[in-house]
Amino acid sequence: MSNIKVIINGILTNANDAVLHISDLSIERGYGIFDYFKTVNGKPVFWEDNFDRFYQSAETMRLAVGYNRDELKAMIVQLMNVNNMANSGIKLLLTGGYSQDGYSIVQPNLIITQQALIRNETLENTGLRLVTYEHQRQMASVKSIDYLMGILALPYAKEKAAADVLYQKNGIIAECPRANIFIVTKDNKLVTPGGDVLKGITRKHILEIAQSTIETEIRPVTIAELYNAAEVFITSTTKNITPVLSVDDTVYGSSPGMITRQLQQQYNKYNDLWINFVDDLHKGF
């Protein structure tokens, strides 16, 4: 950990020396946003999409980023070069700043961190179990630092021998705390919840590549539809496409379904093409 570098407000520093004052609104009130993307073989994956969402979240939360896109890229490339991690996760964290009254937004603090990331291919191949949990995230379109309910609900998931919870409210499913969800209906449609969910970057690209092979829909999804689905999987930057073998008392099978497998193969090829495409595009910053 001692050799890892981070950037705070444009200044490169050792991770062990990085500090925030206790008056920061992220500490005082849990006010802030973040975004997260991965690097594969030293190349940033889908970072333009993440920048789009990062700036949108900042605008919604009335936080001034203070840097334009090219300046952010330059800092990220600097961090990547000095840390020299081929496969990693990079987080952009924007806080509410050092507030004198502990409530008003002031000049935000921007923290950029990088950590090694190892893909969990075993889980992607074997699948996991979820349990539903009644909750609806506030300001769901914003990638905020508020993960209170996700962390609070994790022991409940573990008690139910599940990997995580799936939020639902009034019989409508939404998302997992750190992943979007898809169902494959028995008449071969790929459906993912719309409305009050975070628009995941992986979710976006799955929908794009799936359209050539299967009918896709973005709409409200009921728990009844979830239980009646032929296949279920979740998506995220770190989980890629991870099959769901059961939700609550409903079991979809002992192994991932055929369409889930096909989409995994398509997405892997898509990622490989993307990584080759961005080969050295970021070197100019």
GULOMAR-6694 format. One record per residue (C-alpha): residue in three letters; x negated, y, z; residue number from 1. Coordinates in Angstrom, 1 decimal. Example, Ala and Ser with C-alpha at 12.3 -4.5 7.8 and 13.67 -1.06 7.14 Angstrom:
% GULOMAR-6694
+------+--------+--------+--------+------+
| resn |     px |     py |     pz | resi |
+------+--------+--------+--------+------+
|  ALA |  -12.3 |   -4.5 |    7.8 |    1 |
|  SER |  -13.7 |   -1.1 |    7.1 |    2 |
+------+--------+--------+--------+------+
//
This chain:
% GULOMAR-6694
+------+--------+--------+--------+------+
| resn |     px |     py |     pz | resi |
+------+--------+--------+--------+------+
|  MET |    0.0 |    0.0 |    0.0 |    1 |
|  SER |   -2.9 |    2.4 |    0.8 |    2 |
|  ASN |   -4.0 |    2.6 |   -2.8 |    3 |
|  ILE |   -0.5 |    3.4 |   -4.3 |    4 |
|  LYS |    0.1 |    7.0 |   -5.3 |    5 |
|  VAL |    3.3 |    8.9 |   -5.3 |    6 |
|  ILE |    4.3 |   12.4 |   -6.5 |    7 |
|  ILE |    6.0 |   14.9 |   -4.3 |    8 |
|  ASN |    7.1 |   18.2 |   -5.9 |    9 |
|  GLY |    4.5 |   17.7 |   -8.7 |   10 |
|  ILE |    1.6 |   16.9 |   -6.4 |   11 |
|  LEU |    0.0 |   13.4 |   -6.6 |   12 |
|  THR |   -0.7 |   12.0 |   -3.2 |   13 |
|  ASN |   -1.3 |    8.7 |   -1.4 |   14 |
|  ALA |    1.9 |    6.9 |   -0.5 |   15 |
|  ASN |    0.7 |    6.6 |    3.1 |   16 |
|  ASP |    0.3 |   10.3 |    3.4 |   17 |
|  ALA |    3.6 |   11.2 |    1.8 |   18 |
|  VAL |    6.0 |   13.0 |    4.2 |   19 |
|  LEU |    9.2 |   14.9 |    4.2 |   20 |
|  HIS |   10.2 |   17.4 |    6.9 |   21 |
|  ILE |   12.9 |   16.2 |    9.3 |   22 |
|  SER |   15.1 |   19.2 |    8.1 |   23 |
|  ASP |   15.6 |   17.7 |    4.7 |   24 |
|  LEU |   19.2 |   17.1 |    3.9 |   25 |
|  SER |   18.5 |   13.6 |    2.8 |   26 |
|  ILE |   17.5 |   12.9 |    6.4 |   27 |
|  GLU |   20.0 |   15.3 |    8.1 |   28 |
|  ARG |   23.1 |   14.4 |    6.0 |   29 |
|  GLY |   22.1 |   11.6 |    3.6 |   30 |
|  TYR |   22.4 |   14.1 |    0.7 |   31 |
|  GLY |   20.5 |   13.4 |   -2.4 |   32 |
|  ILE |   20.4 |   11.5 |   -5.7 |   33 |
|  PHE |   18.0 |    9.1 |   -7.4 |   34 |
|  ASP |   17.5 |    7.1 |  -10.5 |   35 |
|  TYR |   15.4 |    4.0 |  -11.2 |   36 |
|  PHE |   14.0 |    2.4 |  -14.3 |   37 |
|  LYS |   11.4 |   -0.3 |  -14.9 |   38 |
|  THR |    8.2 |   -0.6 |  -16.8 |   39 |
|  VAL |    7.3 |   -3.8 |  -18.7 |   40 |
|  ASN |    3.8 |   -4.3 |  -19.9 |   41 |
|  GLY |    3.1 |   -0.7 |  -19.0 |   42 |
|  LYS |    5.9 |    0.7 |  -21.0 |   43 |
|  PRO |    9.0 |    2.5 |  -19.7 |   44 |
|  VAL |   12.3 |    0.8 |  -20.5 |   45 |
|  PHE |   15.4 |    2.9 |  -21.4 |   46 |
|  TRP |   14.0 |    5.9 |  -19.5 |   47 |
|  GLU |   15.8 |    8.4 |  -21.7 |   48 |
|  ASP |   19.1 |    6.9 |  -20.5 |   49 |
|  ASN |   17.9 |    7.3 |  -16.9 |   50 |
|  PHE |   16.9 |   10.9 |  -17.5 |   51 |
|  ASP |   20.4 |   11.6 |  -18.9 |   52 |
|  ARG |   22.0 |   10.1 |  -15.8 |   53 |
|  PHE |   19.6 |   11.7 |  -13.4 |   54 |
|  TYR |   20.2 |   15.2 |  -14.7 |   55 |
|  GLN |   24.0 |   14.5 |  -14.8 |   56 |
|  SER |   23.9 |   13.3 |  -11.2 |   57 |
|  ALA |   21.9 |   16.4 |  -10.1 |   58 |
|  GLU |   24.3 |   18.8 |  -11.8 |   59 |
|  THR |   27.3 |   17.1 |  -10.2 |   60 |
|  MET |   25.6 |   17.3 |   -6.8 |   61 |
|  ARG |   24.5 |   20.9 |   -7.4 |   62 |
|  LEU |   20.9 |   20.1 |   -7.1 |   63 |
|  ALA |   18.3 |   21.9 |   -9.3 |   64 |
|  VAL |   15.8 |   19.4 |  -10.6 |   65 |
|  GLY |   13.2 |   22.1 |  -11.2 |   66 |
|  TYR |   11.5 |   20.3 |  -14.0 |   67 |
|  ASN |   12.5 |   19.7 |  -17.6 |   68 |
|  ARG |   12.4 |   16.3 |  -19.2 |   69 |
|  ASP |    9.0 |   16.5 |  -20.7 |   70 |
|  GLU |    7.5 |   17.7 |  -17.4 |   71 |
|  LEU |    9.1 |   14.7 |  -15.7 |   72 |
|  LYS |    7.7 |   12.4 |  -18.3 |   73 |
|  ALA |    4.2 |   13.8 |  -17.9 |   74 |
|  MET |    4.3 |   13.2 |  -14.1 |   75 |
|  ILE |    5.6 |    9.7 |  -14.6 |   76 |
|  VAL |    2.9 |    8.9 |  -17.1 |   77 |
|  GLN |    0.3 |   10.3 |  -14.7 |   78 |
|  LEU |    1.6 |    8.1 |  -11.9 |   79 |
|  MET |    1.7 |    5.0 |  -14.2 |   80 |
|  ASN |   -1.9 |    5.6 |  -15.3 |   81 |
|  VAL |   -3.3 |    6.1 |  -11.8 |   82 |
|  ASN |   -1.3 |    3.2 |  -10.2 |   83 |
|  ASN |   -2.0 |    0.8 |  -13.2 |   84 |
|  MET |    1.0 |   -1.4 |  -12.6 |   85 |
|  ALA |    2.1 |   -3.2 |  -15.8 |   86 |
|  ASN |    5.5 |   -4.3 |  -14.4 |   87 |
|  SER |    7.0 |   -1.9 |  -12.0 |   88 |
|  GLY |   10.0 |    0.0 |  -10.8 |   89 |
|  ILE |    9.9 |    3.8 |  -10.9 |   90 |
|  LYS |   12.2 |    5.8 |   -8.7 |   91 |
|  LEU |   13.1 |    9.5 |   -9.1 |   92 |
|  LEU |   14.5 |   10.8 |   -5.8 |   93 |
|  LEU |   15.9 |   14.3 |   -5.5 |   94 |
|  THR |   16.9 |   15.6 |   -2.0 |   95 |
|  GLY |   19.0 |   18.5 |   -0.7 |   96 |
|  GLY |   15.8 |   20.2 |    0.5 |   97 |
|  TYR |   14.7 |   21.7 |    3.8 |   98 |
|  SER |   18.0 |   23.2 |    5.1 |   99 |
|  GLN |   17.7 |   25.7 |    8.0 |  100 |
|  ASP |   21.3 |   25.1 |    9.1 |  101 |
|  GLY |   21.2 |   21.3 |    8.3 |  102 |
|  TYR |   24.1 |   21.7 |    5.9 |  103 |
|  SER |   23.5 |   24.1 |    3.1 |  104 |
|  ILE |   21.7 |   22.9 |   -0.1 |  105 |
|  VAL |   18.4 |   24.7 |   -0.7 |  106 |
|  GLN |   15.4 |   24.0 |   -3.0 |  107 |
|  PRO |   15.4 |   20.3 |   -3.6 |  108 |
|  ASN |   12.4 |   18.0 |   -3.1 |  109 |
|  LEU |   11.5 |   15.7 |   -5.9 |  110 |
|  ILE |    9.8 |   12.4 |   -5.0 |  111 |
|  ILE |    8.5 |   10.0 |   -7.7 |  112 |
|  THR |    7.5 |    6.5 |   -6.5 |  113 |
|  GLN |    6.3 |    3.3 |   -8.2 |  114 |
|  GLN |    6.4 |   -0.2 |   -6.9 |  115 |
|  ALA |    5.4 |   -3.5 |   -8.4 |  116 |
|  LEU |    8.4 |   -5.4 |   -9.8 |  117 |
|  ILE |    8.6 |   -9.1 |  -10.3 |  118 |
|  ARG |   11.5 |  -10.4 |  -12.4 |  119 |
|  ASN |   13.6 |  -13.1 |  -10.7 |  120 |
|  GLU |   14.0 |  -15.5 |  -13.6 |  121 |
|  THR |   15.0 |  -18.3 |  -11.2 |  122 |
|  LEU |   18.1 |  -16.4 |  -10.1 |  123 |
|  GLU |   18.9 |  -15.4 |  -13.7 |  124 |
|  ASN |   18.9 |  -19.1 |  -14.6 |  125 |
|  THR |   20.7 |  -20.5 |  -11.6 |  126 |
|  GLY |   23.2 |  -17.8 |  -10.7 |  127 |
|  LEU |   24.6 |  -16.5 |   -7.4 |  128 |
|  ARG |   27.7 |  -16.2 |   -5.3 |  129 |
|  LEU |   29.7 |  -13.0 |   -4.4 |  130 |
|  VAL |   32.5 |  -12.1 |   -2.0 |  131 |
|  THR |   34.9 |   -9.3 |   -2.4 |  132 |
|  TYR |   34.9 |   -6.4 |    0.0 |  133 |
|  GLU |   37.4 |   -3.6 |    0.3 |  134 |
|  HIS |   35.7 |   -0.3 |   -0.5 |  135 |
|  GLN |   35.5 |    2.4 |   -3.2 |  136 |
|  ARG |   32.4 |    4.5 |   -3.5 |  137 |
|  GLN |   33.0 |    8.2 |   -3.3 |  138 |
|  MET |   31.7 |   10.1 |   -6.4 |  139 |
|  ALA |   31.0 |    6.7 |   -8.0 |  140 |
|  SER |   29.7 |    8.3 |  -11.3 |  141 |
|  VAL |   26.8 |    9.8 |   -9.3 |  142 |
|  LYS |   23.7 |    7.7 |   -8.4 |  143 |
|  SER |   23.5 |    9.0 |   -4.9 |  144 |
|  ILE |   21.3 |    7.8 |   -2.0 |  145 |
|  ASP |   24.5 |    6.8 |    0.0 |  146 |
|  TYR |   24.3 |    3.1 |    0.3 |  147 |
|  LEU |   25.9 |    3.0 |    3.8 |  148 |
|  MET |   28.6 |    0.5 |    2.9 |  149 |
|  GLY |   26.4 |   -1.7 |    0.8 |  150 |
|  ILE |   23.9 |   -2.1 |    3.7 |  151 |
|  LEU |   26.7 |   -2.4 |    6.3 |  152 |
|  ALA |   28.4 |   -5.2 |    4.2 |  153 |
|  LEU |   25.3 |   -7.2 |    3.6 |  154 |
|  PRO |   25.6 |   -9.2 |    6.8 |  155 |
|  TYR |   29.2 |  -10.0 |    5.9 |  156 |
|  ALA |   28.0 |  -11.4 |    2.6 |  157 |
|  LYS |   25.4 |  -13.5 |    4.3 |  158 |
|  GLU |   28.0 |  -14.9 |    6.7 |  159 |
|  LYS |   29.9 |  -16.0 |    3.6 |  160 |
|  ALA |   26.8 |  -17.6 |    2.1 |  161 |
|  ALA |   26.9 |  -15.0 |   -0.7 |  162 |
|  ALA |   24.2 |  -12.9 |   -2.3 |  163 |
|  ASP |   26.2 |   -9.7 |   -2.1 |  164 |
|  VAL |   29.6 |   -8.1 |   -2.0 |  165 |
|  LEU |   31.8 |   -7.0 |   -4.8 |  166 |
|  TYR |   33.8 |   -3.8 |   -4.0 |  167 |
|  GLN |   37.6 |   -3.9 |   -4.6 |  168 |
|  LYS |   40.4 |   -1.5 |   -3.7 |  169 |
|  ASN |   44.1 |   -2.2 |   -3.9 |  170 |
|  GLY |   43.5 |   -5.3 |   -6.0 |  171 |
|  ILE |   41.2 |   -3.6 |   -8.5 |  172 |
|  ILE |   37.6 |   -4.6 |   -8.7 |  173 |
|  ALA |   34.8 |   -2.0 |   -9.2 |  174 |
|  GLU |   31.1 |   -3.0 |   -8.8 |  175 |
|  CYS |   28.5 |   -4.5 |   -6.5 |  176 |
|  PRO |   26.5 |   -2.1 |   -4.4 |  177 |
|  ARG |   23.5 |   -2.4 |   -6.8 |  178 |
|  ALA |   25.0 |   -3.9 |  -10.0 |  179 |
|  ASN |   27.9 |   -3.7 |  -12.5 |  180 |
|  ILE |   30.1 |   -6.7 |  -13.1 |  181 |
|  PHE |   31.5 |   -8.3 |  -16.3 |  182 |
|  ILE |   34.0 |  -11.0 |  -16.8 |  183 |
|  VAL |   34.5 |  -13.3 |  -19.8 |  184 |
|  THR |   38.2 |  -14.0 |  -20.2 |  185 |
|  LYS |   39.6 |  -17.4 |  -21.2 |  186 |
|  ASP |   40.5 |  -15.9 |  -24.6 |  187 |
|  ASN |   36.8 |  -14.9 |  -25.1 |  188 |
|  LYS |   36.8 |  -11.2 |  -24.3 |  189 |
|  LEU |   34.1 |   -9.4 |  -22.5 |  190 |
|  VAL |   35.5 |   -7.0 |  -19.9 |  191 |
|  THR |   33.9 |   -4.7 |  -17.5 |  192 |
|  PRO |   35.6 |   -2.3 |  -15.0 |  193 |
|  GLY |   35.9 |    1.4 |  -16.1 |  194 |
|  GLY |   37.0 |    4.3 |  -14.0 |  195 |
|  ASP |   35.3 |    4.9 |  -10.7 |  196 |
|  VAL |   32.1 |    2.9 |  -11.2 |  197 |
|  LEU |   28.5 |    3.9 |  -11.8 |  198 |
|  LYS |   27.8 |    3.7 |  -15.5 |  199 |
|  GLY |   24.8 |    1.4 |  -15.4 |  200 |
|  ILE |   22.1 |    1.6 |  -18.0 |  201 |
|  THR |   21.9 |   -2.2 |  -18.4 |  202 |
|  ARG |   25.7 |   -2.2 |  -18.6 |  203 |
|  LYS |   25.6 |    0.3 |  -21.4 |  204 |
|  HIS |   23.1 |   -1.8 |  -23.5 |  205 |
|  ILE |   24.9 |   -5.0 |  -22.8 |  206 |
|  LEU |   28.1 |   -3.5 |  -24.2 |  207 |
|  GLU |   26.2 |   -2.3 |  -27.3 |  208 |
|  ILE |   24.6 |   -5.6 |  -28.2 |  209 |
|  ALA |   27.7 |   -7.7 |  -27.3 |  210 |
|  GLN |   30.0 |   -6.0 |  -29.7 |  211 |
|  SER |   28.6 |   -7.9 |  -32.7 |  212 |
|  THR |   29.5 |  -11.3 |  -31.2 |  213 |
|  ILE |   32.5 |  -10.8 |  -28.8 |  214 |
|  GLU |   35.4 |   -8.4 |  -28.3 |  215 |
|  THR |   34.5 |   -5.9 |  -25.5 |  216 |
|  GLU |   36.8 |   -3.9 |  -23.2 |  217 |
|  ILE |   36.2 |   -1.2 |  -20.6 |  218 |
|  ARG |   39.3 |   -1.0 |  -18.4 |  219 |
|  PRO |   40.6 |   -1.7 |  -14.9 |  220 |
|  VAL |   40.1 |   -5.3 |  -13.9 |  221 |
|  THR |   42.3 |   -6.9 |  -11.2 |  222 |
|  ILE |   41.2 |   -9.5 |   -8.7 |  223 |
|  ALA |   43.7 |  -11.9 |  -10.3 |  224 |
|  GLU |   41.8 |  -11.5 |  -13.6 |  225 |
|  LEU |   38.5 |  -12.0 |  -11.9 |  226 |
|  TYR |   39.7 |  -15.2 |  -10.3 |  227 |
|  ASN |   41.1 |  -16.4 |  -13.6 |  228 |
|  ALA |   38.0 |  -15.6 |  -15.6 |  229 |
|  ALA |   36.1 |  -18.2 |  -17.6 |  230 |
|  GLU |   32.7 |  -16.7 |  -16.7 |  231 |
|  VAL |   31.4 |  -13.8 |  -14.6 |  232 |
|  PHE |   28.0 |  -12.1 |  -14.4 |  233 |
|  ILE |   26.4 |   -9.0 |  -13.0 |  234 |
|  THR |   23.9 |   -6.6 |  -14.6 |  235 |
|  SER |   21.3 |   -4.1 |  -13.4 |  236 |
|  THR |   17.8 |   -2.9 |  -14.1 |  237 |
|  THR |   16.3 |   -5.5 |  -11.8 |  238 |
|  LYS |   18.8 |   -8.3 |  -12.2 |  239 |
|  ASN |   19.2 |   -8.0 |  -16.0 |  240 |
|  ILE |   22.1 |  -10.5 |  -16.7 |  241 |
|  THR |   22.5 |  -12.7 |  -13.6 |  242 |
|  PRO |   25.3 |  -15.3 |  -13.7 |  243 |
|  VAL |   27.9 |  -15.4 |  -10.9 |  244 |
|  LEU |   29.0 |  -19.0 |  -10.2 |  245 |
|  SER |   31.6 |  -18.2 |   -7.6 |  246 |
|  VAL |   33.6 |  -15.3 |   -6.1 |  247 |
|  ASP |   35.4 |  -15.9 |   -2.8 |  248 |
|  ASP |   37.0 |  -19.3 |   -3.1 |  249 |
|  THR |   36.9 |  -19.3 |   -6.9 |  250 |
|  VAL |   34.2 |  -21.4 |   -8.6 |  251 |
|  TYR |   33.4 |  -20.9 |  -12.2 |  252 |
|  GLY |   31.1 |  -23.8 |  -12.6 |  253 |
|  SER |   27.9 |  -25.3 |  -11.3 |  254 |
|  SER |   25.8 |  -23.6 |  -14.0 |  255 |
|  PRO |   26.0 |  -20.4 |  -16.1 |  256 |
|  GLY |   28.6 |  -20.3 |  -18.9 |  257 |
|  MET |   27.8 |  -20.5 |  -22.6 |  258 |
|  ILE |   28.6 |  -16.8 |  -23.4 |  259 |
|  THR |   26.6 |  -15.6 |  -20.4 |  260 |
|  ARG |   23.6 |  -17.7 |  -21.7 |  261 |
|  GLN |   24.1 |  -16.3 |  -25.2 |  262 |
|  LEU |   24.2 |  -12.7 |  -24.0 |  263 |
|  GLN |   21.0 |  -13.4 |  -21.9 |  264 |
|  GLN |   19.2 |  -14.5 |  -25.0 |  265 |
|  GLN |   20.4 |  -11.5 |  -27.0 |  266 |
|  TYR |   19.5 |   -9.1 |  -24.2 |  267 |
|  ASN |   16.0 |  -10.6 |  -23.8 |  268 |
|  LYS |   15.4 |  -10.2 |  -27.6 |  269 |
|  TYR |   16.8 |   -6.7 |  -27.4 |  270 |
|  ASN |   14.4 |   -5.8 |  -24.6 |  271 |
|  ASP |   11.5 |   -7.2 |  -26.5 |  272 |
|  LEU |   12.4 |   -5.1 |  -29.5 |  273 |
|  TRP |   12.8 |   -2.0 |  -27.4 |  274 |
|  ILE |    9.4 |   -2.5 |  -25.6 |  275 |
|  ASN |    7.7 |   -2.9 |  -29.0 |  276 |
|  PHE |    9.4 |    0.2 |  -30.3 |  277 |
|  VAL |    8.3 |    2.4 |  -27.4 |  278 |
|  ASP |    4.8 |    0.9 |  -27.7 |  279 |
|  ASP |    2.9 |    4.2 |  -27.2 |  280 |
|  LEU |    5.5 |    6.8 |  -27.5 |  281 |
|  HIS |    5.0 |    8.0 |  -23.9 |  282 |
|  LYS |    1.2 |    8.5 |  -24.4 |  283 |
|  GLY |    1.7 |   12.0 |  -25.8 |  284 |
|  PHE |    2.8 |   13.4 |  -22.5 |  285 |
+------+--------+--------+--------+------+
//
